[in-house]
Amino acid sequence: MSDIRIPVFKPYIAADTMEAAFDALRLGWLGMGSYVKEFEQAIATQLGLDQRERQVVAVNTGTSALHLALLVAGVGPGDEVITPALNNIGDFQAIRMVGADPAFCDVEEATLGIDVNKAAELVSPRTKAIIAVDYDGVPCDWDAVHDLAQRRGLRVIHDAAHSFGSRHEGRPIGAFGDVVVFSFDPVKTLTCIDGGALVVSAGDDVERLHRYRLLGMDQKAERMYANARAWTYDVADCGFRYHLANLHAAIGLSQLRRLNEFVVTRRKACRLYNRLLAGCPGLITPQTDFDDVAAFAYYLRVRDGRRERLIAGLRERGIDSGIHWIPGHRFSFFRDCRRGDLSTIDRVADELLTLPLHSFMPPETVAQVADAVRECLTAAAQPAPADFAAVGAGA
Ligand SMILES: *Cc1c(COP(=O)(O)O)cnc(C)c1O
């Protein structure tokens, strides 16, 4: 581990983020407070929300945001939620937290987003909602997802943990849809160290989320946003300790001011990867030019069973890589969940490899990684000595 020189993720923490953290610590109100309000407002502005219609509620992780999203959507014991088997564990566990089960769906090969036709076949009388995800920041087919949901009376939870800053048909991800969820965990494009947020309709859902994140208390959010609290209150609902702390919101705010730089420099790195790796034998690069994409990661598909050797070869050269993800139906805890045809995921999951992608990643570093990938794959493609005769004979 210690000789890894290029990590797969590298959060961008500069002096401004350090200062923001100091400021929040100096304020001394460490729990939910003014920075959380400011962070929610800044996200709403970033997404261009009309807050009479849609509002942002910040929480402490993306997984808690997913849990609360399912509660708000009315998903409960005995229900099923359709989600791609190629998704984060947090999604699967959040479904279980409300007493429901995931129903595993396949993805489309081009985007690795949910295959909506296959999702339609999976809908059962138990199905309450669909969770779809924008793999690596590339929006999935949201029009088709919402269309299916509307026809079958389902709620849609948009896991946008990878796509904060992306656009779909010109609109920021988060500005449309049913319930949208973001994560600001340590490796996400924008980090609060740990943090998350939901975007929901203004009104009742916001009130419920305010209670859910604070142990069910009917503390007025406005009072807490002024760095104060009440000592008399009712517990009016179920609840969890899911609020975002001022420190984390302050860090998130400092990161948000740089979001555009993060998105632009990541986009440049992804385009450079695409260019440098084009035509490399045995590789499939992402089928996008990253135009409207705020890339969370850069992924490859490594064909012909050569992924493990590439991982080892990169590691020898001090370059880390990652796997996103092990599909849900391969975990023992989720093995018995209902599933449709998962042939695309079963083929692609063993090929996927995440390469290093950082905000402000220098082009030389991208080139160094791309060169290493080519080198490893060319070395691996050399036929073993015993094969030479066969190749010669066949030619
Ligand atoms: C990171 C992530 C989550 C979970 O978010 P946390 O903040 O780590 O709890 C959920 N879904 C996806 C797609 C993610 O990438």
Boltz pocket constraint, residues with backbone or C-beta under 6 A from the ligand:
constraints:
  - pocket:
      binder: B
      contacts: [[A, 60], [A, 61], [A, 62], [A, 63], [A, 64], [A, 87], [A, 88], [A, 90], [A, 91], [A, 133], [A, 159], [A, 161], [A, 162], [A, 182], [A, 183], [A, 184], [A, 185], [A, 195], [A, 196]]
      max_distance: 6.0
